[in-house]
Amino acid sequence: MKVRKLGVALAAMTLMFGGAAMAEGMKKDDGMKKEMPMTKGDEKKMMKPPFGSTEDIAFAKQMWEKLHAKGYDALHNKLYVGGPPHGKVREVIEGVIDGQLVISKTNYGGKGVSIEAVKKDPKVFLKAVTIMVKRPGFDPEDKDWFWAKYKPDGTLHTNEKGMKLAGKVAKGMPVGCISCHSSASGNDLVFSHNGTVNAEVTWIGDKGMMANFIDLMK
């Protein structure tokens, strides 16, 4: 009888200490999990996307309204022919809005598009409006440019994942706005020229000539 009781007692002690050891081991495992450093993959998952945020979308909306208020969408004097990824016929207008340098590119395409056809009826061929806005401190690594791509109605284009194209568009990616413009000479990601615009509006012509219209927006 005593032997049986002793056996039961030993079994109970084994369960008790074994359970305690198991619990302690689980705590250590949890501690190790908490202390494990984040991998680059984990950091990327937690990083905020470089474009398409609420703030980016709001700023893009403001810029669209200001472009209209300044009449940028009503100018068709210096159309020229270009290649992809922008429209076959396009117009580049540079200006200063609220003290910020703005480069607006109106892109035309579709069947029958030509400079003459666009002049006659620009709305028929309008495909997109892309802008670059110089915002000090926004993205020092890429010359502080804010990028956006609008549809003809002023809403933003999206990428294949449904992200709005506004902000540091395609930053760090092999294809996209920043990657493409990084090949521009002058170290400012601008193909047309890399100087500071002194006039209110500058048209970029098909022969690389620039005409300044200082009084246009006064």
C-alpha positions in Angstrom: 0.0 0.0 0.0 2.8 2.4 1.0 4.6 1.5 -2.2 1.5 2.4 -4.3 1.2 5.7 -2.5 4.8 6.5 -3.0 4.5 5.8 -6.7 1.5 8.1 -7.0 3.4 10.8 -5.2 6.4 10.5 -7.5 4.2 10.6 -10.6 2.5 13.8 -9.3 5.9 15.5 -8.6 7.1 14.5 -12.1 4.0 16.1 -13.6 4.3 19.2 -11.5 8.0 19.8 -12.2 7.7 18.7 -15.8 4.9 21.2 -16.3 6.8 24.0 -14.7 9.9 23.3 -16.9 7.7 23.2 -20.0 6.1 26.6 -19.0 9.6 28.1 -18.4 10.7 26.8 -21.8 7.7 28.4 -23.5 8.5 31.7 -21.8 12.1 31.5 -23.1 10.8 30.8 -26.6 8.5 33.8 -26.4 11.3 35.9 -25.3 13.5 34.7 -28.1 10.8 35.5 -30.6 10.4 39.0 -29.2 14.1 39.7 -29.2 14.7 38.3 -32.8 15.8 41.2 -35.1 13.5 42.2 -38.0 14.6 41.0 -41.4 14.7 43.3 -44.4 11.6 41.6 -45.7 9.7 42.4 -42.4 10.9 46.0 -42.6 9.6 46.4 -46.1 6.2 45.0 -45.1 6.0 47.6 -42.3 7.3 50.5 -44.4 4.8 53.1 -45.6 4.3 52.9 -49.4 6.1 55.8 -51.1 3.1 56.9 -53.0 -0.7 56.8 -52.9 -1.2 57.9 -49.3 -4.1 60.0 -48.1 -1.8 63.0 -48.0 -0.4 62.4 -51.5 -3.9 62.1 -52.9 -5.0 65.3 -51.1 -2.0 67.3 -52.4 -2.6 66.0 -56.0 -6.2 67.1 -55.8 -5.2 70.6 -54.7 -2.6 70.8 -57.6 -5.2 69.7 -60.2 -7.5 72.5 -59.0 -4.7 75.1 -59.1 -3.6 74.0 -62.6 -7.1 74.6 -63.8 -7.3 77.9 -62.0 -4.1 79.0 -63.7 -5.4 77.9 -67.1 -2.7 75.3 -67.8 -5.3 73.0 -69.4 -6.3 75.7 -71.9 -2.9 76.2 -73.6 -2.2 74.4 -76.9 0.4 76.6 -78.5 3.5 74.4 -78.4 2.5 70.9 -79.1 5.2 68.4 -80.2 5.6 64.8 -81.0 7.3 62.4 -78.6 7.7 58.7 -77.7 6.5 56.4 -74.9 5.7 56.2 -72.1 3.9 59.6 -72.6 1.5 60.6 -75.3 2.5 60.6 -78.9 1.6 64.3 -79.0 2.3 66.3 -75.9 2.8 69.7 -74.4 5.1 70.7 -71.5 4.3 73.7 -69.4 6.5 74.9 -66.6 5.4 77.5 -64.0 5.4 78.5 -60.4 2.4 77.9 -58.2 2.4 79.0 -54.6 6.2 79.4 -54.8 6.7 75.8 -56.0 8.1 74.9 -59.4 5.5 72.9 -61.4 6.1 71.0 -64.6 2.9 69.9 -66.3 2.8 67.5 -69.3 -0.4 67.1 -71.2 -0.5 63.8 -73.1 -2.5 63.1 -76.2 -3.0 59.9 -78.1 -5.5 57.6 -79.9 -6.4 56.9 -83.5 -5.7 59.8 -85.8 -3.8 61.8 -83.3 -1.5 64.5 -84.7 -0.5 68.1 -83.8 -3.1 69.5 -86.2 -5.9 67.2 -84.9 -5.1 68.0 -81.2 -5.3 71.8 -82.0 -8.7 71.3 -83.5 -10.2 69.2 -80.8 -7.8 68.5 -77.8 -10.5 66.8 -75.6 -10.9 64.0 -78.1 -7.3 62.9 -77.8 -6.5 63.8 -74.2 -5.3 60.7 -72.4 -3.4 61.9 -69.3 -1.8 64.8 -67.5 1.4 64.2 -65.6 3.0 66.7 -63.2 6.2 67.2 -61.2 6.1 69.6 -58.3 9.2 70.7 -56.5 8.5 70.4 -52.7 11.5 71.2 -50.5 12.2 68.4 -48.1 9.7 66.0 -49.7 12.2 63.5 -51.1 15.8 64.8 -50.9 17.1 61.6 -52.4 15.2 62.3 -55.6 15.5 66.1 -55.8 12.3 66.7 -53.9 9.9 66.0 -56.8 6.3 65.1 -56.2 4.8 63.1 -59.1 1.2 62.6 -60.1 -0.7 61.2 -63.1 -4.2 62.3 -63.8 -7.0 61.1 -66.0 -8.7 63.7 -68.2 -11.4 64.1 -65.6 -8.8 64.9 -62.9 -9.0 61.7 -61.0 -5.7 59.8 -60.5 -4.5 56.9 -62.5 -3.7 53.7 -60.6 -1.1 51.0 -60.9 -1.8 47.3 -61.3 -2.3 47.0 -57.5 -4.8 49.8 -57.4 -2.5 52.4 -55.8 -3.1 56.0 -56.8 -0.2 57.4 -58.8 0.6 60.4 -56.6 3.7 61.0 -54.4 7.1 59.4 -54.8 5.7 57.3 -57.7 7.5 54.0 -58.2 10.4 55.0 -55.9 13.0 52.3 -55.7 11.5 50.4 -58.6 13.3 49.6 -61.9 10.5 51.1 -64.0 8.5 54.2 -63.4 8.7 58.0 -63.1 11.8 58.3 -60.9 13.7 55.6 -62.6 13.1 57.0 -66.0 13.9 60.6 -65.1 17.0 59.6 -63.3 18.6 59.3 -66.7 18.1 63.0 -67.4 21.2 65.2 -67.6 21.7 68.1 -65.2 21.2 66.1 -62.0 17.6 67.3 -61.4 15.5 64.6 -63.1 14.2 67.0 -65.7 14.7 66.2 -69.4 13.6 69.5 -71.0 16.1 71.6 -69.0 17.5 71.8 -65.5 17.5 75.5 -64.8 15.2 77.5 -62.5 12.2 78.9 -64.3 12.1 82.7 -63.8 8.9 83.4 -65.8 5.4 82.5 -64.7 5.0 80.0 -67.5 7.4 78.4 -69.9 6.4 76.4 -73.0 8.7 73.7 -74.2 8.6 73.5 -78.0 9.2 70.7 -80.4 12.7 72.0 -81.3 13.8 72.4 -77.7 13.2 76.1 -77.9 11.6 77.8 -74.9 9.3 80.9 -75.0 8.7 82.9 -71.8 5.4 84.5 -71.3 6.0 86.6 -68.2 2.7 88.4 -68.2 0.5 85.5 -69.1 -0.7 84.6 -65.6 -0.7 88.1 -64.0 
